[in-house]
Amino acid sequence: MRLKLLIVFIAGVALSACARQEAGAPDTSRAIETAVVQLKAAGEAWKDAANFARSWGDGTFHEMELDDWTSGFYPGSLWVTYALTGDEELAELARHFTAKLADVPAMTHTHDLGFMVMPSYGLQYVITSDESAKAAVVQAAHSLASRFNERIGLIRSWDFGDWNYPVIIDNMMNLEMLFTVAEWTGEEQLKRIAVSHADRTMENHFRPDCSSWHVVSYNDDGSVESKTTWQGASDDSRWARGQAWGLYGYTVCYRFTHEERFLEQAKKIAALIMGLPNMPEDKIPYWDYDAPGIPDAPRDASAAAVTASALLELQGMVSAELRKQYRSYAEDILRVLCSDSYLAAPGTNGDFILMHSTGAAPFNSEVDDAICYADYYFLEAIQRYKAL
Ligand code: GLY
């Protein structure tokens, strides 16, 4: 009898230890070690190349030109990992790969300048106080502002396609650069443009449940021409990364303005994401919450990483009750991303850090692949988590 009790006791202790491990802190140390190995290997492989590696899948790299919207993420991953480790080899690579973007700040044909310039030159300035990096960010902010139309009250996203004046939810991510430069230089005009863009987006991009359309196009008088998708499953579906861009974007707007309406918007988007009935148990979303083939639809680790990072900022802006919920949700995501299910084994995965992201499923492009922006927002989320 005593032996039986002892066995039950030992089994109980072992089970609760497993449960604790499962529900414990994410293994960020292992993720950072993996990042160091992968980022250095990628640096070695792409140092002298004209392009960057944007993603990897089925043994093939998807390369990008330096004016691609994703070109800032590898330099940004290097800067964040340098900040996390102090490894000077990473700083050297970060400087090298950031310098490759020298022509980007002057570009005016794209709205993606914030994505490209904030992780690269922006972090270079924040981490090293290099004035030339600051000048690059200031120039990029002016280039982005040149795409603002006063009558419509929004920054134009794309110059391709049949839309009259397309604005995508992703564009919310580029406002951080305008707010930042307005603070550095005192140019209130840049802040005004960012606030106008955020307000008009709030007016027209969101459905009653606070999910968002991907592309809203405007007529010249500022009225809405159409509400459609580009990367989502259908015009009325909820494209996972789009919801994450909105959450992150409005959190940033509140950081810079302290306007309650932006905080409320971020909280509503967080509630939508966290309450979705078809969110998989591990909280790594399908590429679209309305994707065909759920529960076997491909996942998007990048949307999860952006969500975790945004929640880790938002938790610092809300009541104790919400703070607990946001932290716990972000922690759950990070625990899964730091596990073998998503974290690559060093030396594999085309030298990327995370597996299982989806870029543009409707075009069968980058489906269930390793993608550079997933790595960047994952590392940023780890940095924010460690700073708590
Ligand atoms: N900004 C494009 C995307 O999220 O795929």
Residues whose N, C-alpha, C, O or C-beta is under 5 A from the ligand:
A	BS01	LIG	D170 R241 G359
